[in-house]
Amino acid sequence: MTIDYSERIPNNVNLSEDRRLQRALEAWQPRFTNWWDEMGPAGFQSSEVYLRTAVDVGQEGWAHFDHVRMPEYRWGVFLSPPEPDRRIGFGDQKGQPVWQEVPGEFRTDLRRLIVVQGDTEPASVEQQRLLGKTAPSLYDLRNLFQVNVEEGRHLWAMVYLLHRYFGRDGREEADAMLERHSGDADSPRILGAFNEATPDWLSFYMFTYFTDRDGKYQLGALRESAFDPLSRTCDFMLKEEAYHMFVGASGVGRVAQRSAQLMVEHDTSDVAPYGGINLDTLQRYINFHFAVSLDLFGSERSINAANYYAAGLKGRFDETSFDDDHVLLDREAEYQSLGSDGRFVTERLPARGLVNQELRTDYVEDCQKGVRRWNRILNGQGVELQFTLPHIGFNRAVGTYAAHRLTPGGAVITEADWQASRDSWLPNEADRAHVLSLMGPHHEPGLIANWIAPPAQGINTKPIDYDYVRL
């Protein structure tokens, strides 16, 4: 399963044996290159970056590190090794052999799932394209570019599936993913979170922690798919996605650490005059990005999700860990909603219709682990304040809570009360202006911005002051 780097498009899917598919992807490649030049990282295309490149799909030694210019990065198509005699693990066809081709009755739904996932990959690159100009260190600048090139590779992974298995419709969808742009008024990205601006590095760390973590759960659910090429594609993507979440978790932690250090040093909770970011500002950023990312899971009650589960298209995260029959035809689960009187109501509903809620619940528990780590960092600096995740109904635009206003603590309030207090719960104009004022380039080896602590260690055994990006 070693990647063939002699190919124009590195791959382990025997692309050279399918000349028609190879020509189609080679025709798409210049479109991708043009998109990368226009919408990818701005100002650093000629810089040599110490990047990780996939060279295999095995458990060990799957990545190679070296300096490379981003336009020369070897994007390609990599699938995890096939599992012998793999069987469908859930839904109405549980126990039957997985599919190597797309069943006609599921063609439209599978294409839609792949397009929605694929659309997120270039979207995040577009959102982050200007951040390099204000990087807090070369270490962080390199991490930004690592995330960017791997999101580009994830786009290639989805485009391969569209070209290989969906014919003309797939080719048109692949082209459209380069025609939509994040935040574009006429042709925006499909999901709302991927049309939000990422104007500063604090937003980037929050995005890679919360929003890329949603990607982990969506990819994990698709990894369970009965469509084996999609399952194997997502399995390998998850290897790379783990680092993106590390960038976010460690980034927020380093900001919290530096803020706590400044608080102790100057004996104040207001560290803004000393070039830091106040903890209440960090909490508001957490509130915003957590809520926006929750919306990516869709409505808690979902007919589409139930149909996907029944068909075997999209399961739950780590499906085998659930202690049930993995069919859910006669099962129920609890569902909490808000009634018209503003009171919480708990019902028991068919479990298939609540698989989105199940996926989101696992995500929330995972997010909470990071919050606990950040709180331990604060405690280690002698600061007793604690970060919290807001209530799942706070600031929601999708699902059962979208029609209501809730405080971060989960209390239902009026629209007037919301407007009066929102600036204390979500990043306000002063927060964003202060964070932006701290953003400045730190492009010399070993140089770190004042508002963030240095990383605990470098990349791939390299020192922190290594020339991760050669300008």
matplotlib code that plots the C-alpha trace (Angstrom):
import matplotlib.pyplot as plt

x = [0.0, 3.0, 2.3, 3.6, 5.6, 6.6, 3.0, 2.0, -0.7, 0.8, -1.6, -2.1, -5.3, -3.6, -4.5, -2.1, -4.4, -7.4, -6.2, -9.6, -9.8, -6.2, -6.8, -9.8, -7.9, -5.0, -7.4, -8.8, -5.3, -4.6, -7.9, -6.8, -3.4, -5.0, -7.3, -4.4, -2.5, -5.5, -7.1, -4.4, -1.9, -1.1, 2.5, 4.4, 4.1, 7.9, 8.9, 10.3, 8.2, 9.1, 6.1, 4.9, 4.0, 2.2, 4.4, 2.6, -0.6, 0.8, 0.7, 4.3, 6.5, 3.6, 4.9, 8.1, 9.3, 11.3, 11.4, 9.2, 7.5, 3.8, 2.9, 5.2, 3.6, 2.7, -1.0, -2.4, -5.0, -4.4, -6.7, -6.1, -5.5, -8.7, -10.0, -10.5, -14.1, -15.3, -19.0, -21.6, -21.6, -25.0, -28.4, -30.8, -28.1, -25.9, -23.7, -23.7, -20.5, -19.5, -19.8, -17.0, -19.2, -22.1, -25.5, -27.9, -30.5, -28.0, -26.1, -27.6, -27.3, -23.7, -22.7, -24.3, -22.4, -19.1, -19.7, -20.6, -17.5, -15.3, -16.6, -15.3, -11.7, -10.9, -13.2, -10.9, -7.9, -9.7, -10.7, -7.1, -5.3, -4.1, -3.0, 0.6, 1.3, 0.7, 2.1, 3.2, 6.3, 7.8, 6.6, 3.0, 3.4, 4.6, 1.6, -0.8, 0.7, 0.7, -3.0, -3.6, -1.8, -3.5, -6.9, -5.9, -5.1, -8.4, -10.1, -8.2, -9.4, -13.1, -12.5, -11.1, -14.2, -16.4, -14.5, -14.0, -17.6, -20.0, -19.3, -20.2, -22.2, -19.1, -16.9, -19.2, -19.4, -15.6, -15.4, -18.0, -15.9, -13.3, -16.0, -17.6, -15.7, -15.8, -18.0, -18.8, -22.1, -23.1, -21.5, -20.7, -19.6, -22.3, -22.0, -22.3, -19.3, -17.1, -18.3, -17.2, -14.1, -10.9, -9.2, -6.8, -4.7, -6.9, -9.8, -7.6, -6.7, -10.4, -11.3, -8.8, -9.9, -13.7, -14.5, -11.8, -13.0, -16.4, -14.5, -13.1, -16.6, -18.0, -15.1, -15.4, -19.1, -18.3, -15.5, -18.2, -19.8, -20.8, -19.3, -15.8, -13.7, -15.3, -14.6, -11.0, -10.5, -11.9, -9.8, -6.6, -7.8, -8.3, -4.6, -3.9, -6.9, -5.5, -2.6, -5.0, -6.8, -3.5, -2.6, -5.9, -5.7, -2.1, -2.6, -5.4, -3.5, -0.5, -2.6, -4.2, -0.8, 0.6, -2.4, -2.1, 1.6, 0.8, -2.0, 0.4, 3.2, 1.2, -1.3, -4.4, -7.0, -6.8, -3.7, -4.7, -2.4, 0.5, 0.0, -2.0, -5.5, -7.9, -9.4, -13.0, -12.1, -10.9, -14.2, -16.2, -14.2, -14.8, -18.6, -18.7, -16.7, -18.3, -21.8, -21.0, -19.4, -22.4, -24.6, -22.4, -24.0, -27.4, -30.7, -30.9, -34.0, -33.1, -34.9, -31.9, -29.6, -32.0, -32.1, -28.3, -28.1, -30.7, -29.0, -25.5, -24.1, -23.1, -22.9, -22.1, -18.5, -16.8, -19.9, -18.7, -18.3, -22.1, -23.8, -26.8, -27.9, -26.5, -29.8, -31.9, -35.1, -36.9, -34.8, -35.6, -33.4, -34.0, -34.5, -34.6, -36.3, -37.8, -41.5, -43.4, -43.6, -39.8, -39.6, -37.4, -39.2, -37.7, -39.2, -38.2, -38.1, -36.9, -33.2, -32.5, -33.8, -31.4, -28.1, -27.0, -27.7, -25.6, -22.7, -23.0, -23.0, -19.8, -18.3, -19.3, -17.6, -14.5, -14.4, -14.8, -11.4, -9.6, -11.3, -10.2, -6.6, -6.7, -8.0, -5.1, -2.8, -4.4, -4.2, -0.5, 0.1, -1.7, -4.9, -8.2, -10.5, -12.0, -13.1, -16.5, -18.4, -21.7, -25.0, -25.6, -28.6, -26.6, -26.4, -27.7, -28.8, -29.7, -31.8, -34.3, -32.7, -32.5, -35.8, -34.9, -32.4, -30.4, -27.7, -24.4, -25.7, -28.8, -31.5, -34.1, -34.4, -36.1, -34.7, -34.4, -32.3, -30.2, -29.4, -28.6, -26.1, -24.7, -21.5, -20.6, -21.1, -19.8, -16.7, -17.5, -16.1, -13.6, -12.4, -11.9, -10.1, -7.7, -6.9, -6.3, -4.0, -1.8, -1.4, 2.0, 4.6, 7.2, 9.1, 12.5, 13.6, 12.9, 11.0, 7.6, 4.8, 4.2, 0.5, 1.3, 3.6, 6.3, 5.4, 6.5, 8.6, 9.4, 8.2, 9.7, 12.4, 13.5, 14.2, 11.7, 14.1, 14.4, 13.9, 10.5, 9.8, 12.6, 11.6]
y = [0.0, 2.3, 5.6, 5.8, 9.0, 8.4, 9.4, 13.0, 12.4, 10.4, 7.6, 4.0, 3.4, 2.1, 5.3, 4.4, 1.4, 3.6, 6.0, 7.7, 8.5, 9.6, 12.0, 13.4, 14.1, 15.5, 17.9, 18.9, 19.4, 22.8, 24.1, 23.1, 24.8, 28.0, 27.9, 27.4, 30.3, 32.6, 31.4, 29.6, 31.1, 34.7, 35.8, 32.6, 30.5, 30.7, 30.0, 26.7, 25.2, 22.2, 20.1, 16.6, 14.7, 11.3, 8.6, 5.5, 4.4, 1.9, 2.3, 3.3, 5.6, 7.0, 10.6, 12.3, 15.7, 18.1, 21.7, 22.1, 25.0, 24.7, 24.8, 21.8, 19.8, 16.3, 16.2, 12.9, 10.1, 7.8, 5.2, 3.0, -0.7, -2.7, -4.9, -8.5, -9.6, -6.4, -6.4, -3.6, -2.7, -1.1, -0.3, -2.5, -4.3, -5.1, -8.1, -8.0, -7.4, -3.7, -2.1, -1.5, 0.4, 2.9, 1.2, 3.1, 3.7, 5.5, 7.4, 10.8, 10.6, 9.3, 12.1, 14.7, 13.4, 13.5, 17.0, 18.5, 17.0, 17.9, 21.5, 22.1, 21.4, 24.2, 26.5, 26.5, 27.2, 30.3, 31.4, 31.3, 32.6, 35.9, 34.6, 34.0, 37.7, 38.0, 34.6, 34.7, 32.5, 30.5, 27.4, 28.6, 29.7, 26.3, 24.7, 26.9, 25.8, 22.1, 22.4, 24.2, 21.7, 18.7, 20.3, 20.6, 16.9, 16.1, 17.9, 15.7, 12.6, 13.7, 14.7, 11.3, 9.6, 12.0, 11.4, 7.7, 6.7, 9.4, 10.1, 13.5, 14.5, 13.9, 15.9, 18.8, 18.7, 18.6, 21.7, 23.4, 23.0, 25.3, 27.8, 28.3, 30.5, 31.1, 34.2, 34.9, 36.7, 34.9, 31.5, 30.8, 27.5, 25.0, 25.1, 28.3, 27.9, 27.8, 31.3, 32.9, 35.0, 33.8, 37.2, 36.5, 33.7, 33.2, 32.5, 30.1, 28.1, 28.0, 26.9, 24.1, 23.0, 23.1, 23.1, 20.6, 18.4, 18.4, 17.2, 14.4, 13.2, 13.6, 11.7, 9.1, 8.6, 8.3, 5.9, 3.4, 3.7, 0.6, 2.3, 0.9, 3.5, 6.3, 4.4, 3.9, 7.4, 8.9, 6.5, 7.9, 11.5, 11.0, 10.4, 13.9, 15.5, 14.6, 17.1, 19.9, 19.5, 19.4, 22.8, 24.2, 22.5, 23.5, 27.0, 27.9, 26.4, 28.5, 31.7, 30.8, 30.1, 33.4, 35.3, 33.6, 34.4, 38.1, 38.0, 36.7, 39.0, 42.2, 41.1, 41.9, 40.1, 42.8, 41.9, 43.8, 46.8, 44.4, 42.9, 39.9, 38.5, 38.6, 35.3, 36.6, 37.3, 33.8, 32.5, 34.5, 33.1, 29.6, 30.3, 31.5, 28.8, 26.0, 27.1, 27.6, 24.1, 22.5, 23.8, 21.7, 18.5, 19.6, 19.1, 16.7, 15.1, 14.3, 12.2, 12.4, 11.1, 8.3, 7.3, 7.5, 5.2, 2.7, 2.5, 2.1, 5.3, 7.1, 5.6, 6.8, 7.6, 4.3, 2.4, -0.9, 0.8, 1.1, -1.6, -2.1, -4.1, -1.4, -1.5, 0.7, -0.2, -0.9, 1.3, 4.7, 7.5, 10.6, 13.9, 17.2, 20.2, 23.5, 23.9, 27.0, 28.1, 28.1, 25.0, 22.0, 18.9, 15.4, 12.7, 9.2, 9.0, 6.4, 6.2, 6.3, 9.8, 11.0, 9.7, 13.4, 14.0, 11.0, 12.2, 15.7, 14.3, 12.4, 15.6, 17.7, 15.2, 15.3, 19.2, 19.1, 17.2, 20.2, 22.7, 20.6, 20.7, 24.4, 24.8, 22.7, 25.1, 28.0, 26.2, 25.4, 29.2, 29.9, 31.2, 29.8, 31.0, 28.2, 28.0, 26.3, 25.2, 27.0, 25.2, 23.3, 25.6, 28.8, 30.9, 28.2, 28.7, 25.1, 22.5, 22.6, 25.6, 27.8, 29.6, 30.4, 32.6, 30.9, 32.1, 30.2, 28.6, 27.4, 29.8, 30.8, 34.5, 37.1, 38.7, 42.0, 40.4, 38.6, 41.9, 43.5, 40.8, 39.3, 41.4, 39.8, 36.3, 36.5, 38.3, 42.0, 44.8, 45.7, 42.1, 41.7, 45.1, 44.2, 40.8, 42.2, 44.9, 42.1, 40.4, 41.2, 39.1, 37.2, 35.7, 35.0, 31.7, 31.5, 34.8, 34.4, 37.1, 38.4, 37.2, 33.5, 31.1, 29.2, 25.6, 22.8, 21.2, 21.6, 19.5, 16.1, 16.5, 19.8, 22.7, 25.5, 28.0, 25.9, 27.6, 26.0, 28.5, 29.8, 33.3]
z = [0.0, -0.4, -2.1, -5.7, -5.8, -9.4, -10.4, -11.2, -8.6, -5.8, -4.9, -3.6, -5.7, -8.9, -10.7, -13.6, -14.4, -15.0, -17.7, -18.1, -14.4, -14.4, -17.3, -15.5, -12.3, -14.2, -15.9, -12.5, -11.1, -12.8, -11.5, -8.0, -8.6, -9.7, -6.7, -4.4, -5.9, -5.6, -2.4, -0.5, 2.0, 0.9, 0.7, 1.4, -1.8, -2.5, 1.1, 2.1, 4.9, 7.1, 6.2, 6.9, 3.7, 3.7, 2.1, 3.3, 5.0, 7.5, 11.3, 11.5, 9.3, 7.3, 7.1, 5.9, 7.1, 5.0, 3.7, 0.7, -1.1, -0.7, -4.5, -4.8, -2.0, -3.1, -2.8, -3.6, -3.1, -0.1, 1.3, 4.3, 3.6, 2.9, 5.7, 4.5, 4.4, 5.9, 6.7, 7.1, 10.8, 11.3, 9.7, 7.8, 5.9, 9.0, 8.4, 4.6, 2.6, 2.2, -1.2, -3.5, -5.9, -5.3, -5.2, -7.5, -4.8, -2.6, -5.3, -4.6, -0.8, -0.9, -3.4, -1.1, 2.0, 0.1, -1.3, 2.0, 3.7, 0.7, 0.7, 4.2, 3.3, 0.9, 2.9, 6.0, 3.8, 2.4, 5.9, 7.1, 4.0, 5.5, 9.0, 7.9, 7.9, 11.6, 12.9, 16.5, 15.7, 12.9, 14.8, 14.6, 11.0, 10.0, 11.8, 10.0, 6.7, 7.7, 8.4, 5.1, 2.9, 4.6, 4.1, 0.5, 0.4, 2.1, -0.8, -3.2, -1.3, -1.8, -5.4, -6.2, -4.9, -6.9, -10.1, -9.7, -8.6, -9.7, -13.4, -14.9, -11.8, -9.7, -12.0, -11.9, -8.1, -7.9, -10.1, -8.0, -4.8, -6.3, -7.4, -4.0, -1.6, 2.1, 2.9, -0.8, -1.0, -4.2, -3.9, -0.2, 1.3, 2.1, 5.9, 7.9, 10.1, 7.0, 6.0, 9.3, 9.2, 10.9, 11.3, 14.1, 15.6, 18.6, 16.2, 14.4, 17.5, 18.5, 15.0, 14.9, 18.4, 18.0, 14.3, 13.3, 16.1, 14.5, 11.4, 13.5, 14.4, 10.9, 9.4, 12.1, 11.3, 7.6, 8.4, 9.4, 6.0, 4.0, 1.0, 1.5, -0.5, 1.5, 4.8, 3.9, 2.7, 6.0, 8.1, 6.6, 6.8, 10.5, 10.9, 9.6, 11.3, 14.8, 14.4, 13.4, 16.7, 18.6, 17.0, 18.4, 21.9, 22.4, 20.9, 23.3, 26.2, 25.4, 25.3, 28.6, 30.1, 29.0, 30.3, 33.6, 33.9, 33.2, 35.8, 38.5, 37.4, 37.5, 40.2, 38.1, 36.0, 33.3, 31.4, 28.2, 29.2, 29.4, 25.9, 27.0, 26.4, 29.4, 30.4, 30.1, 26.4, 26.0, 27.5, 25.1, 22.2, 23.6, 23.8, 20.2, 18.5, 20.5, 19.6, 15.9, 15.8, 17.4, 14.5, 12.1, 13.5, 12.2, 13.9, 16.8, 15.2, 11.7, 9.1, 6.8, 9.5, 10.3, 6.6, 6.3, 9.3, 8.1, 4.7, 6.2, 4.7, 7.9, 11.4, 14.8, 16.0, 16.8, 16.1, 17.6, 21.1, 21.5, 23.5, 21.3, 18.2, 15.8, 13.9, 16.3, 14.6, 17.9, 20.2, 21.8, 23.1, 25.2, 23.5, 25.3, 23.6, 24.6, 24.6, 23.5, 27.1, 27.4, 29.6, 28.9, 27.8, 27.8, 25.5, 24.4, 20.6, 18.0, 18.3, 14.6, 14.4, 17.1, 15.7, 15.1, 18.8, 19.7, 17.6, 19.1, 22.7, 22.1, 20.6, 23.7, 26.0, 23.9, 23.9, 27.7, 28.0, 26.4, 28.7, 31.7, 30.4, 29.9, 33.5, 34.8, 33.0, 34.8, 38.1, 37.5, 37.2, 40.5, 38.8, 40.2, 37.4, 35.3, 31.7, 31.0, 27.9, 27.5, 27.5, 24.2, 23.5, 23.8, 20.6, 18.3, 14.7, 14.0, 15.8, 18.7, 20.4, 17.4, 18.1, 21.7, 23.5, 26.3, 28.6, 28.7, 31.9, 30.1, 31.3, 28.8, 28.4, 26.3, 23.1, 25.0, 27.7, 25.1, 23.4, 26.7, 27.7, 24.5, 24.6, 27.9, 26.5, 22.9, 21.5, 21.4, 19.4, 22.1, 22.3, 18.6, 18.4, 21.2, 19.8, 16.4, 17.9, 19.2, 15.9, 14.4, 12.5, 14.5, 11.6, 13.2, 14.6, 18.3, 18.4, 20.2, 20.5, 24.0, 24.2, 23.8, 25.7, 23.8, 22.8, 25.1, 22.4, 18.7, 15.7, 14.9, 17.6, 16.1, 18.6, 19.1, 17.5, 14.3, 10.9, 10.4, 7.6, 5.5, 4.4]

ax = plt.figure().add_subplot(projection="3d")
ax.plot(x, y, z, "-o")
ax.set_aspect("equal")
plt.show()
